[in-house]
Amino acid sequence: MTRNELVERQQAFHRAARGRMTPFLFVFIPMLAPLTVDSFRGVDVDRWGFWPEVAAFAALVAALATATIFVPRLEERRVRKFGLACPACGEALLGTTGEIAAVTGRCGNCGHRVVEPD
């Protein structure tokens, strides 16, 4: 891969990642509503108790735990899909490591050549 191809792949990766936060907002914001809204509208605590809040909190914790487990795996898959993993160490050629790779042609983590010499 050439330096231009590496930079193009990095830019394509970042363009594809722009809208990935939106689905999480559609999941987490409705879970927060019972924790806040019920306090203001005067829910009959004698009838319902605190079960709506407990259920919302449990669902929020479960969603956060699931995201903590699966989001890094999905990120690794996307890095491999765009061809931005170092062939030697597997480190993502993004961020500081990617900048080093784009400038020097070597992985910023292990020093393996990832870009063809000019």
Phi, psi and omega in degrees: 000143178269170179298319180297319178296320179298313180296319178297319178294319178297317179294320178296321178299314181291325176296319181290336184272355185299318186262016186281346181276338183302314179300325179294324178295322178291340178269314188280323182297315176297333178288333180281338184302312180296335179287335184248317188291319183300328180293329184270334184265001174074058178295141179288097185294329180296325183278311187262339186068209180254020183297321177300319179292319180295317180295318179295319179294318178297319179294321179295316178296318179296318179294319178294320178295317179297317179296322180296328181278315190267332183297316177298324178293319177295323179295317178298321179296319180293323178298316179293323180298320180275358179071035183251025177256137177295132181293337182273309186250346179082003180293142178290132179272061180229163179066220182296318179299320178291323177295318178297318180296322181291326182277312186264338183087005181236152178299135179286350181263310186247345179087004179291141179289121180248346180239137178296140178295148181289000000 
